[in-house]
């Protein structure tokens, strides 16, 4: 997760105004710029330990906040990381602690609900090229080298017959029978598509551990472990779960096999199960603080989710009864350390392992890997103390046990400096190798050579002699290398394609006699020959992206749709969307490959319905950028700044950090030139896509110090703004302000905290175009059935006919699941996107149905209606989907007909 790499401004603001240039255009003149100055890259994770809050049932509980000062990239990175984490989890947890089982109960209810007519179609089922040469404008990361990408891949397994299995962070498992590519989903029938680990056992069965363990803001807990006996042909079903509910609502970092037992490192300790008898429950082997487990006397403590985190298990290849557990919260806790069984059968700390630290301050996120012949054990260790105190890295080191025993002795074979000198692209203070070792880790030993190891951090590293020497076959990106130029014709030829940054998963497999290493990261899955070719800098020349469009695990926050001006029929649309760590995608009518016109994290999005090349994209903290030509640019701006066609137009709250990490923006539904953006202030501008400066925003209302907008909506000049502050579960407060876009008539609604209107995160509004006093509001989080917090309330959707003076709960039969996005459809019906599914309430009805068929079970962050009349869903794990609302009422008509008969 790299920050927005800021450089000191070389020209004063006064000079920029005089020249008539935006800051971005002026910076383009800097001849020493090693890459587009806006080169950005964000993973949705947390960096420094701090005030901890608990988890909802589906979201990972491993979340924290913190900040460090300064203006360097590392400080920006840490603060951005903290905010991204805080926002996503606060929406789902505040005002209290969420009890396990909430998501499972919602999913069970979903199974019995009727569906409307209509079917969802996948929109983003095309390759996504982040290096698309059409889009190299000032705010693009194009030409960095990652090529075709998808969303975060957190589990990989591969065999020697060409079968590869890849698990998306919130997208489920995909299978390829061709060594990668031509993927098909095989886990869509499961209640959780969040991937913790994928492993093939000795008999060829595929084990799928649900619950992503990367402790990021968008990591979801799972529903346990599933085993597929015939992974080459079968598909996962709920009946394939091993054990009972023991591992529900956990994250699972690793599955390790030894003897006839499988071990699971989870967010609630270390568990085991027989691999020969798959019946019966899991056995809890070790939890360092059992009072904090569900049912324990401290289970409701806000720190409970952090008290029993296990990261990995190392099993002695010569005696599988001898194991070492790597246990600990990556932000630091007194229980952090390595544990093994004592003579009395209990567990005790390991006091010494050689160079590998054993003290609580230096044992954090740990990954083990064993050689096939049992002669080597390797480990990566992240240090909580370094993460908190070292501005450049959190990596303590990479280690080897040449005895092959997990008990060592262990020897240090790499640290930050050694990896930095091995061809790393991370050479800037504040962002050096291992800066995200709490989030990015993998290890893989070549089965045919115990001294050949691939290690994943932000980049992919490789050693062929047991750690004496390292190379960086997968650098972070090519920006900064002498071979790089924004113009492909001017590159030296030594800049080979690389992988997307932020590494999470690895496996080695073979297809047609070619053995390859497969790596999974925030940009999908890639492979290369396990003994591939490198250039003079140690960078691989033979990476292949396997993100061919059939594996769509993109994690969207938003979607926008407009008529495509290039389509002569007038019926085609251009579709844009902002997503986690993969910028903003754009798909035009006749495209066979999606492009990326904005880099970094893509937040909220506005697209002109009448012209899909008029696009506003938010980076973070209301840092809004606008283009009126789809950001089509071949990079000419780098030598002639007047040719830049993207403009930074952020409202002032961006500069003062007075906005949420992903701040809400919208256009008035009756006047699309009037935009509303929310931070501490409600900002309004009336120039639409012709805006060119952040100074053109005017403050319509101040929500108050410490209050930050979470949702905004506007119709005919009437504006609704939902806010929170504090936004975490320590003193959580929420409210709704209503007023006019011209700054008049603003007032705070009286929202009691007695539970009648939930004291939870306000996620979305929908306003009746014919009557601005008729408004709907959606609340995130779970109800008081699952939330132990003040005023949690019940219900998720409420309706008002008097501008918010009074509200009616219209949740009816909705499952108790976090609600994310409301959309009023042309027929008068209501569409609702949730963390589980999309729902629909027909006009004149009070009950809800599941909206359409074939939409994967994943989070729907935003619903929008396009100028083509279709409803578009931005999912956070399975791309963008659409359906025709005209077909939704078919089952309603059937119901009416049955009633009449």
C-alpha positions, 0 to 999 in steps of 0.5 A: 500500500504505497502512499500518494508519493508527494514531492515538495512543490517547486512553484508557489500557489501564487505563481500557479494562479498567475500561470493559469495552471493547476498544481498537477499541471505545474508539477508535470514540468519538473524534469527530475520526476522519475514517474507521474507525480500522481503515481499512487497505490493504496491497499485497504489496510492498517499500518500502526497499532492504536485504538482498537475496535471490535469486529462485526460477524463478517468483517475481520476483527483485526482492525486498528487505528493510529497515525504518525506525523510528518510529510514524507510518503511513509507518514502519508501511507501510515495515516491513509492506512489507518483511515481506510481501515477505520472507515470500513470497519466503523461502518459495520461495528459502531456503536459496539462489539458484534457477536459471532453468528450475525452473518451466518444468521443473515445468510440462513434467512436469505436462503428462504427468501423469494427472488424477483424476476430478472437476472444479473449480468457481469459487466467487468468480465473483460481483462482490465489493463492498468497499463492501457496506453490510452490513459496516461494522463497526469493522475494515471499509474499506467506504464508502471508494468503491472499490466492486466490485473484483477482484485486481491488474491489471498490463496493459491494452490496448484498441482502438477497437472495444470490445475490452479486454484485462486481465491479472491479476498472477497470473491471466492475460489476460481479454477483453471485447468490450463495452468492459469487462465480460463477461470471458472468460479467453484465456490459461489454456493458457499455463504462466504467468499472471503479467502483465508487459505487454499491448500491441496493435501497429499491425496489431492483434496482442496481445502478452503479456509474462509476468512481473509487474515490480512487484517485489512479494512476490507477483510471479511471473516468466514464460515469455516473450512471446506474440503472438496474431494475432487477439485478438478471437477467438483464445486464447493457446497455448504455440506462440505464444511469440516466441523461445526460452527467452531471456526465461524466468524474467524479469519484463518491465516494458514492451514498446515498438515502433519501426520493425520492432522490439519492445523488452522491458525485463526483469529481465535487461536490454533485449532486442529482436525483429523484429515482421515475422519472429517466428521466431528468438531475442530479441537481448540489446541491453544488460545493464549487468552481464552477468557476473550473467546466467545462465551468467555467472561471477557468476550464483550471487551472491545479488545477481545478480537485481538487477544487470540490471534494465531499466524502460522504453525511449523511442524517438525517433518521428522516428528509431526507431534512437535510443532511451534505456533506463531501467535500474536497481534501484529500491532503488539501484545504481551502474549505475542511469541512462539509456543510449543507443547510442554512435557505436561501437555500444556503450551509454553513459550519458546525462549530461544530460537537463535537469530529468530526473535522470541520476545513479544515486541518482535514477534508479530505477523509470521509466515513459515515455509518448509522444503520438500525434503525436510532439510530447511525451514524458512520464516518471515517475521514482522516486528510490532516494535519496528512497525510502531517505531521504525519509519521505513519498515516493519520487517524484522527479517527473513530466517532459515533453519538449516537443520530442517527443524522448526526449533532451529537454530534459526539464522537471519538471511535477509533484512530490509537493507539487504532486500533494498539492495537487491533491486527493490523499487522501494528506495524512498525513506518512509517506504522501504521493503517490509513497510507492510510486512504486517499485511504482505507476506508469503514464502515458498520453497522450490520443491526441487531445491531447498535453497531456492526460495520465493519471498513476498512482501510488497515485492517478490524476492528470490534467492537461489542459495539459501539467502546468501544473495537475493534478487527482486524478480517482481519489483513494486513497479518500474517507475524510477528505473533508468529503463522507464519512460511514460512513452513505451517507444522511449523505454530502453527495453529493459523494463519488463512487465512486473507483478502488481504490488502487495503480495499475499499468496504463492504456490508452485505447480506444473503444466505440460512439463513447465514448472511455474511459480504463481503469486497472488497480490492486490492485483490478482494472480501472475506466474513465471517459470520457477527458474525464470530469466532475469535482466541485469538488475535482477528483475524478471523478464518472463512474468505472465498475467493470468488475469484474463477477465474470467477471474473477476475479483475486483473490489469496487467502492463505486460505479458510474455510467454515462452515454458513450460519446463514441458510440454512434448509435447513441445507445452504448454506455461508458462504465467507470468505477473506483476500487481498492488498490486498482484505481478507476476502471473505464469500459467503453461500448466497444472495448474488449479490454477495460482501461485505467484512467486514474491510479491509486485507490478509487473512491466515489465516482460521478459520471455524466449520464449524458456523456460518459467521458465526463468523469469525477473520481475521488482518490481519498479524503475527498481528493476529487479529480475531474476529466472531460475526455475520459482522461485519454492521454498518451503521456504528452503532459509530461513534457507539455503540461498544457496537454494534461486533461485531468484536474485536481478539484478537491474541496478545502476539507481535503487539505485539512484532513477533515473528510472520511477516507472515502468521502461521499460525493453526489450530483443533484438528481435534478441539476447534474451541474450541482455537486455536493461533497461531504467532509466536516463541511457540506461543499457545493459547486455549480459548474459540473464537470467544467470545474477546474479548481478546488476553490470553486467549492462553497461551504453550505454547512459546517457539520461541526468539529469532529463530525464527518459526512458519511452519506449525501444526497441532493434533489432540487436543491434540497440536501441530506447529509449523514455524519458520524463523530466520533465514528468508532465504538468509543462514544459513537455519535451519528446525525443527519443535517438537512438544508439547501444547496445555497447554504440556507435553511440548514438544521440538524434533525432530532435523532434520539439515541434510544434505539428507535432510529438506530445509533449506527453508521448512516450509509446512504440516502434516496430522495423522491424526485417528485417530493424532496421531503420524501426520503429514505435512509439506510443504516450499516452494521447489525442490529441490537440482536448482535450489537452490544452497544448503546442505541444500536436499534433495529432495522436497516431502512427507514422512510420519512415523508416530512423531510426527516422530522419523523421516520418509519422502519420499513425493514420488514423481512430484510435479513439483519445485515449491514446495508450499504446503498439505496436506489429508487427505481423508475417504477417506484420500487426500492433497491438496496445493496447490502454486505450479503445481497441486493434486495427489492421492495416493489411499489405498494408492497411492504416485503422485500425480495432478493433482487434477481438471480445469479449475483454472487454472495458478496458486498454491494457497495453501491447501486446506480441506475444508468442512462440505459435504464439498467441497474448497476451494482458495484461489488467489493470482490466480484466486479460490477454487475447489471440487471434490467429493472423492467424484469423485476416485477415478473414474480410480483405479477405471478404472486398477484395472479396466484392470489387472484386464483 
